[in-house]
Amino acid sequence: MIHIVTDTTAYLPPAIREAWSIHTVPLKVNMGAGLADQDEDDLSLEVFYQHLAHVETAPTTSQPPPGDFMRLYEELTCDGDEVLSIHISEALSGTVRVAQMAAQEVAPERITVIDSQATTCVLALMVHQATKVLAAGGSRAEAAAVVEQMTHSFAGVFLVETLDYLQKGGRINGAAKLLGNVLHLRPILYLNDGKIDPLTVARTRKRGLEQVLVEVQKRVGNVPVYAAVTHIQCAEDAHAFGEQVRQELQCVDFFLHETGPVIGSHVGPGFLGLGVCPVVQ
């Protein structure tokens, strides 16, 4: 048997995670105020974002300890089974390095670890497609090859509703936040060489979402795609945007999900984005 492992920053919809028995290793979130680190998947999204709105400095996050990966890998490979482990970009977190070290210790010949060069909806797309390859009878090497191809062809573009959380996380200074809020600027970010970088700004949310779709289309062209929309506490907007995505792109596979604390601590509620990968032939 071949098992799929990812981390919590994929934020896979529960229906997908449970249907395919996908294993997730949680990143850690430190809420501050003397509170102990918590596993990301133990945090209530509503409580977390309420807390985030009332603190001056964003919570900090960290990769899982090696023991978390080692215990899971040992459990999954003890009867000779194999593992394909797909994780958040190394440029964003040390998680994939920890997974690689654990794999070397446990069963390097039976565990493949992949740096997705991505996170949130794009990482989720890769994990989902890997499960489909395996369900169709593919090998670990074949599923890994599909994921590796996706790491070189995806597009991920995101709209941030307010500059407040970028400032809390130290991504911009107070003066930039003040100026941006006065001008009603909404940053548009994108996945670039494994990092989340600024792309442009929009003056309105409507224009921002239009730009997200335009930027994704520029990057992947007019081809069949796997697509996912992600959001933070704006499900109604996300569903409407998802309908637009399905009308304008050739979506072979599509789902919608909510981004959680590790990424959400930097961008806050109102965040809405689109991840797309051309269909792998």
N, C-alpha and C positions, 0 to 999 in steps of 0.2 A: 504493500500500500504506500501511496505517496501523500504526505500531509503538506498543507499550505500553512505557513506562519507569516504573520505580519505584525505591525505594531499599531497602537491605538490611534496614531495620526492618520490612518486610512479612513477612520470614521465610517466603516462599512455599515450600510443599513442592516439592522438585525435580521431581516428576512434573508438577505444574501449570506450573512455570516453563518446563520444556523442551517440554511439549506445545504451549504457546502462544507459544513464542519470546519470552518476556518479558525485557526488558533491565533489569538492576539496577545502580544506582550505589552503591558502598559508602560508608558513614560510616566515620570514623576512630576507633580506640581506642588510647589511650595507657596502656600497662600500668604505667608508672612505672618506678622503679629505673634511670633513664637509658636505657630502651629506646625505640626509635623508634616513632612512630605506625604502626599497622598497619591495613590495610583490614579491615573487620569480616568480610567473607566469606573472608578468608585464615586466620582464627583457628579452631583446633580447639575445639569447645565443651567437650570433656572437659578439655583443658589449661587453657582459660580459667577454668572454674569451680573447678578445683583451685587455680589461682593466687589466685582471688578469696577462697577460704576462708582463705588464709594471709596476707593483707595487712590492714593496719589502715585504709587509706583506699582506697575504690573507684577503679578506673581511671577516667580522664576520657574523654569522647567529644567529637567535633566533626563538623561538617557536611563534606561533600566540598568540595574546592576548585573554583572556577568552571571551571577547565580540564577537569576530569573530565566535567562536563556538556557543555561546548562541543565537546569532541572527539566525544562520543557523538552529540550532536544533528547535528553536521556530517556524520558518517558516515551517519546514518539519513536525512537530508534531501537528500543531494547529488544524488539522481536525481529529486527532486520529491516524494518520499514525505512523509507526515505523521506527527506524533508526538502521543500523549496521555501526559502525564507526571504521575503521581499519587504524592503524597509525604506523609511524616510531618508531623503538625500543626506549624504555625509556632510555636505556644506551647511546643513541646517541643524544637525544633531549628530552626536557620537554613537547613536544607536546601532548603525550598521557595522561599525568597527567592533562594538561589543559582541554583536551576533557572530561576526567572523571569528573572533577569538574563541568564543564558546564552541562554535562548530569544529574548529581545529582540535579542541580538547576532547570533544565527545565522539564524533564520527565523521571526519572530514571527507571520507570517500562516499558518504551517504547523505550529506547535507550541502546544498547549494545556497549561498547567500548572495542576494542581488541588491545593489544600490539603485533605487528607482530613479534617482536624480529629481525626485518630486516629493510631494506630500498631498494630503487631503484628497480631493476628488480624482486627481491623476493617479496617485498611488492606489486608490480604490479600484480604478479601472484596470490597472495592471493585475491586481490580485484576482479580480473577477474573471478576467480573460484566462489567467493561468488555471483557475479551477475548471473552466470550460474545456481547455485542452486535455486536462487529466480525465475529466468525465467522459470525453470522447475516446479514451484509451491511449492518449499520448503518454510519453515517458517524461521523467523529470527533466531530461536534457531538452526535449521538445518544448515543454512548457517554459523552461528557462530561456530558450531561444526566442520565443514569442515575446516574453517580457523584455529581454534585452533589445529587441527591435523597437518595442514601444518606447524605451528610454531615449531613443534617438529621434523619435518622430512626433512626440506629443506637443500639445499647446495647453497652457494653463494660464488664464487671465482672470483677475479678480477686482471687484469694485469695493472700496472701503467707504463707509458712509460718513465717518467723522475722523478727524485727525487726533482726537483726544487720546485714543489708545496707543497710537504710534508714539505720541509724546510720553505717555506713561511708561512705555517700554523702552524709552531712550532712543527710538529710531529717528525722531526729529526733536528740535529744541522748542522751548516755549514760544519764542518769537515766531517761528515758522508755523506753529499751531495757531497762534493768534491771527496771523495774517491769512492763513488758509481758511479759518473759520469766518473771518470777516468777508472774504471773497466767496464764501460758500464752495470751496474747492473740495472735490472728492477724489482722492488718489486712485489711480488704476495701477495695479501691480501685476507682475507676471513671473512665471518660473523661467529662469535664465541660468543655464549652466549649473543647475542644482540649487540656486539661490532664489529668493523672492525679491525682485528688484522693482523700483519704480519705473513705470512705462510712460504715463501721461496723467493728466487730470481732467475732470469734467465739472461743469458748473451745476448740473442738475443730475438727479438720480436716473431719470429717463435717458438722458444723453449718455450717461456713464454706462448703462447697460447696453445701449446700442453700440457703444465703442468696444465693450468687451466682446460682443459677438463679431464685430468687424475685425478686430485684432486676431481672434481665433481663426476666422475664415482666411485671413491673409497668410496665416502660418501653415494651414493644412490643405488649403485649396478645395476644389469641388470634387471630393472623393467620399466614398462610404466611410463612416466613422463610428467608433464607440464614444459615447458622450455621457457626462455626468454634471449635474448642477449641484453646487454646494452653497449653504447659507448659514447665517447665525441669527436665529430668532426673527426671521422674516419669511416664514413658510409661504404666505400668500403670494408675496413677490416672486419667490423662487418657483412656485408652481406656474405662475403666469409666464415667467421668463423661460421655464422649461418647455412650455407649449410653443413659444416662439422659436426656441432652438430646434425643436422637432420639425417645425414647419420649414425652417431655412437650411438645415443641414440634412445630409443623408444618414440619419441615425440608424445603424444596424442594431445597436444596443444602447439603452438609456436608463439612467436612474437618478434619483434625487436624494440627497442626504444632508445632515447637519454637521458642521464643523465644530469640534470641541475645544477644550481649554488650552492645549499646548499651542495651537495656532491662534485660537480666539483671543488669548490674552494680549496679543499684539495688534489685533484689528477690531475687535469688539462687535457688538450687535449691529445688524444692518449689512454686514459683510455678505457679498453674493458673488459667486464666481462660476466659471465654466472650465471644465477639463475635457479635452478631446484627443483621441488617438486615431489615426487612419487605420482602417481594418488591415490586419496582418494577413497576407496571402500565404 
